[in-house]
Amino acid sequence: LQMARFIIVTVLFVTLAYIGHAAPVDTSVQEFLSSDFTSQMSGMVDGLEKFTPEDVAYLMTLLRDSDQFKDENAILLKMERDRPELYRAFIRFLRPYYAKMRRLNAEAQAFFHEVAVKSAALLKDKKEPSLEEIMTIALLTATHYEKLSAAGKQSIEAEFPIFSRSLKIIKDLQQTLKAFDLQ
């Protein structure tokens, strides 16, 4: 269950992170964009582009209702029955991320579980999250990430370098907003 929640939240989060990098706000964002961001994101973006707005709406429904399912297999079975094409595309998209999740240390896995549970709670009873709600999730996630031990951060960086870099950028953005009293 935590894996399915994590993947759905990650799809939504990475979409936001990808869109959010269109307008750099400081040098850390510029440095991030000029590094290997494009090459690392290309595979994920290609996978994300295959999901239609209807697919994303359906995934949001599953995320909102995830606490009604026994485990991630029950969620996937429902998806397979309701939307077989989406199920196959989703499984193809998920495969590499499941392997990465299994390689994370216990602290990093607990981090993703907590993020998924809190994200699902914030999105409960919503048809589609607002940009403000997604940013709230992103800022809370970045704050929680900063509290991880060095080993937890290293585990996430090793398996999800784009995710950890995005969280660092979000944290930098949060500090910039605080400096200008905009948060």
N, C-alpha and C positions, 0 to 999 in steps of 0.2 A: 504494500500500500504506500509506504513512504517513497519507494522508487517511482511509482506512477505519478504521485503528487509532485515529486521533485522534477521529473521530466516535464510535466505540463507547466509547472511554474518556470522552469528554465527556458522552455520555448517562449513563454511570454516575456520573461526577463531579458533574454538575449535579443528578442525583437526590439524591445525598448532600448537596450544598450546600443544596438546597431543604429537605430534611428537617432538616438541621442548624440552620436558622434558626428553628426552632420555639421555642427557649429561648435568648433573648439572654443573653450572658455579660458584656458590657460596653457602654459607650456607643457604641463604633464600630459594633457590631452593631445597636443600637437605631437609630442614625442611618441605617445602611444600609437597614434595614427600613422606616423612615419616609420614605425617599426614593422613588425611582421603581422600586424593586425589584419590587413587585407587577405594575405595568404591563409591565415588561420581561420578567418571568418568565411572564406569563400565556400567551403564545403557545407558549413552550417546554414549559410544564407541560401544556398541552392536547395537544401532540404526544407528550409522554412518557406521558400517561395512556392513549394508544392502544396502547401496547406491553404485552402480557400478561406474566405471569411466565414463561410458556413462551417467549415471544419474547425476553425478556432472557436466559434460559438459552441459547437458540440463539445469540444475539449473543455471549455469553461464550465459547461453544464456538468460534465463528469467531475471536474475539480470541485465544484460546489457541492456535489452529491457524494463525494468520495467517502465520507464517514458512514454512508449507508451500505458500503460494500465490505465484505469480510476481509478481502485482501486485494492486492494488485491484479491477481488472476481473475477475480470476479469483475473488476473494472474492464480488463481486456476482453473478457468473454462478452460483456455487454456491448462493447465497441464492435467486436467481431459480428455479433448478431445484428446490431443496428446499422452499422456503416462498414461493411466488409472492405471496401476499397480504402477507406481512411485507416482502418485497422492495419492493413498490409503496409501502407505508406508509413504509418506511425511506427510499426515494428522495425521496418528498415531504418527509419530515422533513429530509433532508440538503441538499436543493437550496440553501437560503439559506446554509448553512454552507460549502459548497464555494466559493461566490462570495467569502465573507468570507476563507477561507483563502488564496485566490489573491491577495487584496489585501494580505496581511501582508507586511512587509519580510522579507528573507532571515533575519535573526536570529530573528524571531518564528516563522517557519516552522520553523527548525531547533529552536527551543525545543519546539514542539508535536510535532515528529518524535521528539525525545529523550524527551519525556514519554510518548508513545505506546509507544515501544520498551521503556522501563523499566517502564511499567505492565503491558504484555503479559508481560514477564519475571516480574514479581511475581505475576501471576495464573496463570502457567503451571501446568498440572496441577491446577487447582481447578475444582470444579463451580460454585461461587459464592463470591465473595470475602467474607471476614468484614468486619465494620465496622472492626476494627483494621487490616486490610490496606488498606481503602479510605482510612482516615485516614492511614496511612503514605504512600500514594501522594499524597494531598492535601498533607501536610506537606512531602514531598520536592519536590512541584511548586511550592508556595509559596516554599520556600527557593531553588529554582532561579530562579523568577521574580524574586526580589529581586536576583539577580546580573546580570540583563539590563541593558543600557544603557538610557538614557532613551528613545532612539529605539525600541528593541525593546518597552519597556513601553508607549510611546505608540501603537505600531502595534497591539498587542493591545487596549489600552483603546479605540481607535477602532473596531475590528471586533467585539470581544467584551467590552463593558463589564461585563456581569454576571460573566463569568469572572474578569476582573482584579480586580473588587471582592471577589469570593468569595475569591480568593487572598490579598488584603490582610486580610480578616477571619480567615482561617485562620492567617495569620502573627501577627496580634494575639492570637488564641487560644493559639497556641504560646507566645508571650511571657508570657501570663497564666499558663499552666500551669507554665512555668519559674519564674516568680516565686513560685509556691506549691509548687515542687519536686514537681510532679505528672507531669512528663514524663520 
